[in-house]
Amino acid sequence: LTLIESAPDRPCGLAAIDFVCGELVRQVTVGDALLSFQHAAKAWLSPEEILPRLHEAYLARPDLWQSWIAYGSQLTQSGQAEAAVEVFREGVERFPILPRLLVEYAQALRSLNRRDEALAQLARALEITPGWNRAVRSFVDLCYEGGRDWEAVLAVLNRALRSEPMDSDLRGLLGWVHEQRHEYEPA
C-alpha cells in the first residue's frame, strides 16, 4: 500500500491502485489489507471510483469480514446507504458477533435517519464489546441527536468504564454528558 501512498502523481497513483487491487483479489490475503487499500485509495480516487474495486474484492472474498465492511462502508460514502444496509444486513447474518460490522451497519442506518435501528445495532455491538470507544461514541452521538436519552447514555458509558476504566476519552465523554445535564458535581 506504500506503493499507492508514495505515487508521485495521479497517473502513477491510479496504476498503483489497479495493481494493488488486482493482487488483493488474486492472492489470499488477510482482510486488513482491504481496509488499508480503501484508505490509501482515497488519496487518488473519489468514493465512487473506489466502489467497483471494493465490489470486486467483496465478490471474490466473501469469506473475509473485512470485504463486507470495506464494500458496505464505501457504498455509504458513495451515497448508496440503502444498498449498504442490505450488504450489512447479510454480513451480520454471516458474521453475527463481529462488533465492527454492527457499527458500520449502524452508520449506514444513521445516514438514512433510521436512528432507532442504528441504536439497536450499536447496542448489539456494545453487548459484545462494552468498552469499545467508537461504538460508545456512536451511541452517545445518536442519543444526543435524537432527543438526548441521557439515562441510556449514562448506562452505556458506565458499563464501558467498568470494562475500560483507564480510558481517558470515555471519562472525558462522561464529564461532557454530566455537563450537558447541568450536573457539575459529578463532571
Secondary structure as UniProt FT lines:
FT   HELIX           2..5
FT   HELIX           10..26
FT   HELIX           32..41
FT   TURN            42..44
FT   HELIX           47..60
FT   TURN            62..63
FT   HELIX           65..77
FT   TURN            78..79
FT   HELIX           81..94
FT   TURN            96..97
FT   HELIX           99..111
FT   TURN            112..113
FT   HELIX           115..128
FT   TURN            130..131
FT   HELIX           133..145
FT   TURN            146..147
FT   HELIX           150..163
FT   TURN            165..166
FT   HELIX           168..180
FT   TURN            181..182
FT   TURN            184..186
//
